[in-house]
């Protein structure tokens, strides 16, 4: 695959050396050509730390002591920063029988299906206890992708090897077509992708160097190990759901606004706080005064009522004082007249 830096990248140089089929220092001219090829090659993925080689994939046993019959990946790539959280890589020099290559995927499937309890006590696929990858969604639980890289060194044709392995592993990778949605689902399937070293040198991982089994054209790596049609369909569904939610919220808002009370005095619509205040928000029977008025009109109404009460008290007080004065005057008059009676 190669890594993302150029010129000083020893991994890309090693890849170029291996592709030439000779030792790194087989002559100044060849060494110079390899360095030149490494510098001119398309950018790769990840760094040296992103690659691990000869990784055991135990169907039983432990990581350090896998049981007989376990798979062993030639290379494991982890580069989530490049959109490749986990990729298993198998390399063939076109010397191995296609049936033997295909049989490896039976072991891969057994490994992918193995479950163990993680450190959190939750049972999950064993591979998820070692590597991180996006969690399965509600639609499908796809196994990690496996990349086959064919190097045309042996007598077998890389093209024929690819087609033969694809035919023999169909039960592992073939998806189910959803005509109403326009995509294949690959629930519990292995994403198998193939390429050649020549195509990698020519295009790099960002170019059309990869053939996903079951598809009719080559793609960049991220498209080949993904499901762009499904992603587009789900994106449309999410967009439609957001639009439906927006329409529902707008309808609810319109219905709520239609119920919003208006002030009987000035006609102003109530604010949310005023609408809430006029309800039974502080306990049964403790209702806000003047529930038919807005806040401003309520303030004026309360002030007017207070002034009216004060005026009424003043009037009553004046009447009382007037009556008392009249009574005193009448009493004085009666006392004055009594002095002249015989």
Secondary structure by P-SEA (a helix, b strand, c coil): cccccccccaaaaaaaaaaacccccccaaaaaaaaaaaaacccccccccccccccccccccccccccccbbbbcbbbbcccccccbbbbbbbcccccaaaaaaaaaaaaaaaabbbbccccccccccccccccccccccccccbbbbbbbbccccccaaaaaaaaaaaaccccbbbbbccccccccccccbbbbbcaaaaacccccccccccccccccccaaaaaccaaaaaaaaaaaaaaaaaaaaaaaaaaaaaaaaccccccccccccaaaaaaaccccccccccccccccaaaaaaaaaaaaaaaaaaaaaaaaaaaaaaaaaaaaaaaaaaaaaacc
